[in-house]
Amino acid sequence: MIRHLLFICVLLFGLVVQAQTKEWSLQECIDYALDHNITIKQGELDKQLAEIDKTLAIGQMLPSINANINGSSNRGLSLNPTTNQLENATMLSASGAINAGVTLFEGLKKQRELQRTKINELAASYRLDKMKDDVVLHVANAYLQIVLNKENLELVKQRNEVTLEQLERTQHLVDAGSLPQGDLLEIKADDAREKQQIIEAENEVAISLISLAQLLRIKEYQDFDIVQENFEIAEQGLEEPSVYDYVAKAKETRAEVKIAESSVELAAKDVDIARSSYYPSLSAFFGYNTRYAESDPTSFRRQLSINDGLGYGVQLNIPIFNGLSVRKQVQRSQIGLEKAKNELEQTELELESSVYQAYMDVKGAQKSYEAANAALQSQELAFEHSQNRFDAGLITAFEFSQAKSRLDQTMIELNQSKYNYIFKQKVLELYFGVPYSDI
């Protein structure tokens, strides 16, 4: 029994540890952010409100039907509702009615209001898409920063292992009298400096993990970690799209342009709705009512039958003068339409500029990465040459340390240029209409 309990405790402990040390992939981080981001939640609520507005607009086009029932008791002189005569008696009376009405024509105002709610619902969907794109970029950038910091940490650790090997080798040479004591001290100083760099690199990893956890709104960020994924730079095809292709595709697919286009459509509908008030409106109505009085000896059912009545008809309202309110409202709507058109043009210009900038950023990041890669190859050869000369006693430990520091810095710069290049590529892919789920 005790052995079984121990086994269960060990199993539960293992499950707890596994839950605490769960490593998040980039896709998991993106999915979690999209599910928990407050801005996106607000956008989803705005979309629901737009759907409700559309339903209300549909309801406004349907007939209205209302019913009412009244009952009262009167003592003394009062009006008999069935005979319409004054009577001095205690009287219990009741009445009921059903009324229906429908607008037959109102300058197409209600139809245009319905069309407006449909456009607004679509615009809310576009705004939600834009929010998601922004969140994806923020999460991807924070995630790649962690990957970069972790790779830099491993780089510093690896270089320190080389230093420790060199320190051991130098110690033997100093003990044998082949090298001066100063060379040993110089390498020990390198070891101390690199251990400090390891601590700083570990802090950078911890800080970047906390930043991503806070971005994801994860409170227990002490145990938060990511999968060390291997991100590679996308190969450029032989028929790479030109910057003009990127601009055209962005204008066709980007949510900010669709939002601005929806604003123009909404403003145009506002003009149509305002103009509807110039036209006459025609409505129809129908009503049924009946009444009952206790003082009448006729039965309740009979009274309801003989005291009922019908009313129906149509009503035409013709606007003649309304203090210029309709005219001015139309003018206001027309100004709003012009402003929306200007904002659409400005959005397209800003998007074009952003795409050009993103395109040039990718090209610049590519050249920077290629230059850093070439520099690393040169520095590796230079370090190998310096190491051979140091082992032969042809250079001092200080000169060897400088060569190793240059190699370390070049490797760090290569890592930075690599992930900067990857992130710039992802931004450009979004502009080209690639869904965030494929990025």
URZI-V558541 format. One line per field, one symbol per residue. psi: psi as a letter, one per 20 degrees, with the letter a starting at -180 (. if undefined). Layout:
psi = ???
This chain:
psi = ghhgggggggggghggghhhkppprghhggggghhipgghgghhhhghhhhghgghhghhiqqppqqqpqqrpqpborpoihikqpqnrpppqqqqqpqqqqphplkkghhhhghghgghghhhgghgggggggggggggghghhggghhhhghghgghhhgghghggghgghghijhqrhhhghghhhgggghhhhggghhhgggghghggghhikohmihjprrpnqopqpppprhmpqrhhgggghghhhqhhghghhhhggghhhhggghhhihqqqpqqqpqpqrrqphhpiqqghgghgijrqqpraqpppopgpkkjggghhggghhghggghghhgghghghggghggghghgggghghgghghghhggghgghggghgghghijirrhghgghghhhgghhhghggghghgggghghghhghjjpqhhi.
